[in-house]
């Protein structure tokens, strides 16, 4: 069924019809920050928040990222698990090492919470392990992205120039190689001549 979401400051309530639209499922959630502050601050940089479910049998924390979309002028909410690949790509596109590190730290926090939850509630550990794998995969992606960015920045600071397509350098290298081969051939010929 359809879901209705109501937000007020740090609180969120979701109402969803389930079981062939015969039962209303209500979930109460609480953010660690005010929604107004999150939206306001997301215009300057990515905002991360934890959302706790208050009405479930097991403690549930969802980690969310709020990113300002300059094209639409709107703040978009991303879930760390459900939108993992898309969120990592968006943060990587920013090419800001500090933001990438903040994101990685948030991923580690989420992974730690999920591992603690799996240890505490073994009856749902299998479902939790799926989320842990998603988070681990994103951490690996962030690590490879940050390694690539470090190499690019190191290469940018280097004074070495690789002019592979420079015709003059290519011709000079070939000419030098041919000259060396001719000299070596001449030396061999001279050495053979002295032996006889």
C-alpha angles and dihedrals in degrees: 000000000000123000126221117199124199120190127192120170104298095350131087130182123192123198119196133173112226139172096046092322092298100109130052114218114201122192124186118204134181128204124212089230136038114267091227092055092046092053093044094048094043090072088070101038142343113293122212124199139174118227116201123200109227099185105052135099092237126041108261125193122182119192116216135187123206115204127182111232106212092194095059098024090231134119112240124205119219128189115222092224105032095040098029101131094042093047093050091049093050093049092045090052089060088066091209112139091199092055091046089054092048089051092048091051090052090050090052091050091051092047091051092051091048092049091050090049092050090052092047097045109035091171090071097031092109092059091044092051089062090058091044089054091051091051092045091051091052091048088053090049092050091048092053091045092050091047090052091048091050091052091048092050091047090049089049090055093049122103091210114114122198108200098178094157096047104119095202094053090046092051092045091052092050092047091050091049092049091048091051092049091050092049091050091049091049091049091052091049091051092048091051091049093055093050095062 
